[in-house]
């Protein structure tokens, strides 16, 4: 009798364990599916391209097929500043072949696109793009760009990071970049650290401004230095 009761107890324990494992797997799939689906939609419908800029590899090439005059090189009249740093800058770019499609797809994902993680200085970073009006709240009718450090990076290194960051968007009409510089703690806020009013959506959609080339847009973030 004792042996029979023990067997019943073991079967009950195994059943409970299997039940909780099943619930756990279902929850993981439920949370992972929206991101997975968004990535698939982006890569098929918005034709997403992203990656680190490297001397030998140039992802996110968006130069117009139309001939663009070269920039004039003028002698610098301002004071030249020379600095040293221990780490080289890291530039990560994201190109969307269709700004309009991307803007619609991200509405079911918190109105933002979050890039694949990339490494800089021993930390894992992600690049956040908000293409729609008033997302995040308070940004008004502007495109917003943010960068943040993944929380997993602080498991091994728990020091706070103060970073100098540059955000860029390419302008095909002048073959130049629209730039914003920020500095602060990228892990200090929920959204990370960035610019909530980088470019007005009206300017992005205005063909004469040159931010879109056949509805494609390229944005970059450069981790210039951090301590």
N, C-alpha and C positions, 0 to 999 in steps of 0.2 A: 504493500500500500504506500509505504513511504517513497519507494522508487517511482511509482506511478505519479504521485503528487509532484515529485521533483521534475519529471519529464514535462508535466503540464505547465509547471512554472517556467521552465526553459522555453517552451513553445510560445508562451505568452510574452516573455521578454523579447524573443526574436521578432515577434509580430509587431510589438510596440516600436522596436528599433527600426525595423523596415519601414513602418508608417512614417516616422519622423524623417528618415532619409528621403523618402518620396516627396514629402512636403517641402523639404529643403531644396531638392532638385527643381521642383516646380517653381519655387520662388526665384531661384537663380535664373532660370530660363525666362521667367516673366519680366525681370528687371533688365536682363541682357538683351532681350528681343528688340525693344524700341531702338536702342543704339545700333544694334546689328542691322536692323531694317533701314535705319537712316543712312548708315554707311553704304549699304547696297544701293539705295535710291540715289544717293549723291553720286556714286561712282558710275551709275548707269544713266541717270536722267540729267544730272547737273555736270557730268563728266569732270569729276574732281581730280585735281593733281596737287600733291603737296610733297615737301621734302626739304632737307637741309641744303643750303646753297654751298657748293664746293667748287674749288678752282677748276676741277676737271669735269664736273657734272653741273649743268645749269637747268634745274627743273623750273617749271612755271614760266616758260618763255612765252611772252605775250606781245612781243613787238609787232606792230601793224605791218601789213604788207605794203602799205603806202609809204613812199619815201618821206623820211622826216629829216629836216635840216639838223646838222650837227650842232651841239651847243658851242657857243662862243667861249673861248678860253681867255679870261681877263686876269690881269695881274692883281693879286690880292693886296688890298689897301689896309685891311684890318690887321691887328697884331696876331702873329702866328703863335699858337700855344702848343707846347710839346709836353706830352705826358707819357708815363710808362705804366704798364699793368702786367699782372702775372698770368692772366688768361687771355687767349685770343677771343674776339667776338664770335658769337654764333648767330647765324641768320637762318630763319625758317620761313618758308613761303608757302602760301596756299593759293591756288588758282581755281576759279570756278568758271567753266565754259558758259554757264548761264546764270547770271545774277538773279534774274526773275524766277527761274525754277528753284534755285537754292533758297530764295526768300520764302517761297511757298512751302517747301519741304520742311524747313526748320520750325514751322509754326506748331508742330506736334512734338517738338523736342525742346520746349522752353524758349523758343524763338532764338536759338543760338546754334552755331556749328562749333563743335569742339574737335580740334585736330587730334591726330594720333600723338602719343607722347614722344617727345624728343629729348635728348640728353644734352645738358650744358653744365659744365663744372661739377659733375657728380650728382646733379639733381635731375629729376624728370619733370619736364615742363609740358604744358598744353597751351595752345593758341585758341582763343575764343573769338568768334566773329558773330556780331549781332547785326543783321541786315535790315531789320524792320523798325518802324517808328515806335518810339517810347519803350524800347526793349534794350537794356534794362530800364525800369521805370525812372523817369527823369531825364532820359536822353533826348526826348523830343523827336523831331524828324531827322535823326542822324544815324549813320552807320557807326557802330561802336566796336572797338578792338580791345581785348584784354589778354593778359598772359597770367598764368598761375603755376605754382609748384604743386605737383601731386603730393598728397599727404603721405604716400608710401616713402617718399624721399626722406622724411624726417624720422623714420624708424632707425636708420643708421646715423644720420647727422641731424641733431636736434637744435642746431644753432639757427637763429633767425637770419634771414637773408635780406640785405639791403641791395637793391639792383638799380642799375642805370639801363633804361630800355628805350628803344626807338621803334616806332611804328611807321610803316611806309605803304603808300599806294601808288601804283604806276599811272602816269599820265601820257597817253600815246601822242597827244597833240603837240606836246613840247619835248617828248622823250626825256622827261624828268620824273622825280618822285616827290609826292606830297608827304612831308614828314612831321612827326610829333615826337617830342622827347618827354619821358616821364621818369621819375625816380621814386622809390619807396620800397615797401615790403610786399612782394607779390602774393604772399600767403596771409596778408593782414585782413582781407575782406573776402566775403563769400564768392564774389565774382573774380577775385584776383586783383590785378592792378593794371590800369590802362587808361584809355581815352574814351569817354562816353559820347563825345561830340566831335568825332574825327572829320567826317565829311557829311554834308547834308544829303539826304536821299535824293532831293531834287537835283543837286549837282551831279550825283552819280548817274542819274538817268538822263542828264542833259548831254547829247552827243558832242556838243561843242567843247565840253570840259575835258573829254578824252579819258575819263576813268573806265569807260566800257569800250571794248573793241569787239564788235559783233556780239554784244551782251556778255562777253567774258571780262572778268576782273581779277586782278592779282593784288594780294595784300601780303605784307611781310612783317615780321617782328625780329629785331636784332637785340640780343642780350649783349650789351656792350661791355658791362663790367658789373661785378657784385662783390660784396664783402660779407 
